[in-house]
Structure formats: structure tokens, C-alpha cells
């Protein structure tokens, strides 16, 4: 995907929750930055290291993570093309989180100074940015609740439902057939499980819901059952709130 295509997806993401005028859409499309290729496992942002840009995913898959003192990591968010993975860093350029490419990826590093200038000159865009960070916070709260209270099968089903719904809402794929080229180890880091437990959980969902991981794609033959198994309610994604 070309950089302008990623910006278009970002505009689509913002437009899910904010009413933007044609002039504001044009201004967003004029955002530019440095295009960077990242290999699988490459860190793009490290916790505690200052940044002067935000990371817009052009293609691939990114993870936001926290890192323990012993070096172990917990994935706290997954980002798909069109996501500004660290929009939060515009007002706070010393992030406590990190960003890693989970597969070969291309990002656009958009200068903070341009983001701030745009938000200041067009307050409605600033509010759209703000709403976008609220959605990220809502997703993080749901992940936290699932990690703390849901069993392994429920949290896995919920994550698959979330990624499918986001892919569909952003016009990238269909919720029942979408690209998600993650390894079991990466899933384990997102779900707070061991790789062995992830394997067993996926096997259970295959039997119960027809969930299939194949060549980096997820296919679901019984979406309704998967959503029920994951106690999935998409209201926390705020897909139908526009202001």
C-alpha cells in the first residue's frame, strides 16, 4: 500500500467517529512524513525514548508493548494499516510504551510539529485526534479486563472478533476472513498465555466455531458462535459514534 493509501485509511478511521468537512479531509491527506521499512521483530519505538513523530502504519502489523525489568514483554495493542499507533505521543513525546513490527511492515513517521500545527489550525481535527486516542484507551481497558477476568478461550475468541471487526470497519478485509499473520508466540504475548495454551485454545475454537488460522489468514465459519464464546460486544470500539 502506498503512503497516501494509509493516510486515506487513517482518515476513514477518524471519520468513523468524527464528522470531517471536505476541507479538513484534504488537510489530513496532505500529511506527509518519512517512509520507513521495518523487518519482523524490529522495534520502532522504545519505552522511555523520546520521539518527534507519530507512527502511521502503511502495511503490515504493529504491536504496542510494555516491557518488564527482566526484558519480558506484554503486547497491549495490535495495529492494522491506517492506524496511527502512537497518536498519544503528539502531546507526550516521551512514551512509556514501545512499538514493534510483528511482520515486515512499512510505516510513515509523521512529524509531531505537523500534527500539532494541523490540530491548532483546525480544532475539529484536533477533536478527531482526541476521540481516536479515547478509542485506544477503551480498547486497552477491554484488554485489561479480559486479561484479568476472562478465561483463555474467551479472551482468545474476543481478540479474534475484535481484529475481524476492525478490519471490516476500516475497509481492509471481512470479519470472517482477514489477514492476521501472527505467530502463536505473538498471540501468547497479547493474551497473557503460554504458546502451548494458545495452541490448545485455538484448537478448542476450531472445534466450536470453525476458527482456522491458515497461511497468515483467519477464517471463521460461525461468527455468531465465536462472538458468543468471546462475550464480544463491539460497543467499546465506538464504531457508531460520530460528532
Secondary structure in CASP SS format (residue, H / E / C, confidence):
PFRMAT SS
TARGET T0000
AUTHOR 0000-0000-0000
METHOD secondary structure of the structure
MODEL  1
X C 1.00
X C 1.00
X H 1.00
X H 1.00
X H 1.00
X H 1.00
X H 1.00
X H 1.00
X H 1.00
X H 1.00
X H 1.00
X H 1.00
X H 1.00
X H 1.00
X H 1.00
X C 1.00
X C 1.00
X C 1.00
X C 1.00
X C 1.00
X C 1.00
X H 1.00
X H 1.00
X H 1.00
X H 1.00
X H 1.00
X H 1.00
X H 1.00
X H 1.00
X C 1.00
X C 1.00
X C 1.00
X C 1.00
X E 1.00
X E 1.00
X E 1.00
X E 1.00
X E 1.00
X C 1.00
X C 1.00
X C 1.00
X C 1.00
X E 1.00
X E 1.00
X E 1.00
X C 1.00
X C 1.00
X C 1.00
X C 1.00
X E 1.00
X C 1.00
X C 1.00
X E 1.00
X E 1.00
X E 1.00
X E 1.00
X E 1.00
X E 1.00
X E 1.00
X C 1.00
X C 1.00
X E 1.00
X E 1.00
X E 1.00
X E 1.00
X E 1.00
X E 1.00
X C 1.00
X C 1.00
X C 1.00
X C 1.00
X C 1.00
X E 1.00
X E 1.00
X E 1.00
X E 1.00
X E 1.00
X E 1.00
X E 1.00
X C 1.00
X C 1.00
X C 1.00
X C 1.00
X E 1.00
X C 1.00
X C 1.00
X H 1.00
X H 1.00
X H 1.00
X C 1.00
X C 1.00
X C 1.00
X C 1.00
X E 1.00
X C 1.00
X C 1.00
X C 1.00
X E 1.00
X E 1.00
X E 1.00
X E 1.00
X C 1.00
X C 1.00
X C 1.00
X E 1.00
X E 1.00
X E 1.00
X E 1.00
X E 1.00
X E 1.00
X E 1.00
X H 1.00
X H 1.00
X H 1.00
X H 1.00
X H 1.00
X H 1.00
X H 1.00
X H 1.00
X H 1.00
X H 1.00
X C 1.00
X H 1.00
X H 1.00
X H 1.00
X H 1.00
X H 1.00
X H 1.00
X H 1.00
X H 1.00
X H 1.00
X H 1.00
X H 1.00
X H 1.00
X H 1.00
X H 1.00
X H 1.00
X H 1.00
X H 1.00
X H 1.00
X H 1.00
X H 1.00
X H 1.00
X H 1.00
X H 1.00
X H 1.00
X H 1.00
X H 1.00
X H 1.00
X C 1.00
X C 1.00
X H 1.00
X H 1.00
X H 1.00
X H 1.00
X H 1.00
X H 1.00
X H 1.00
X H 1.00
X H 1.00
X H 1.00
X H 1.00
X H 1.00
X H 1.00
X H 1.00
X H 1.00
X H 1.00
X H 1.00
X H 1.00
X C 1.00
X C 1.00
X C 1.00
X C 1.00
X E 1.00
X C 1.00
X C 1.00
X E 1.00
X E 1.00
X E 1.00
X C 1.00
X C 1.00
X C 1.00
X C 1.00
X H 1.00
X H 1.00
X H 1.00
X H 1.00
X H 1.00
X H 1.00
X H 1.00
X H 1.00
X C 1.00
X C 1.00
X C 1.00
X H 1.00
X H 1.00
X H 1.00
X H 1.00
X H 1.00
X H 1.00
X H 1.00
X H 1.00
X H 1.00
X H 1.00
X H 1.00
X H 1.00
X H 1.00
X H 1.00
X H 1.00
X C 1.00
X E 1.00
X E 1.00
X E 1.00
X E 1.00
X C 1.00
X C 1.00
X E 1.00
X E 1.00
X E 1.00
X E 1.00
X C 1.00
X C 1.00
X H 1.00
X H 1.00
X H 1.00
X H 1.00
X H 1.00
X H 1.00
X H 1.00
X C 1.00
X C 1.00
X C 1.00
X C 1.00
X H 1.00
X H 1.00
X H 1.00
X H 1.00
X C 1.00
X C 1.00
X C 1.00
X C 1.00
X C 1.00
X C 1.00
END
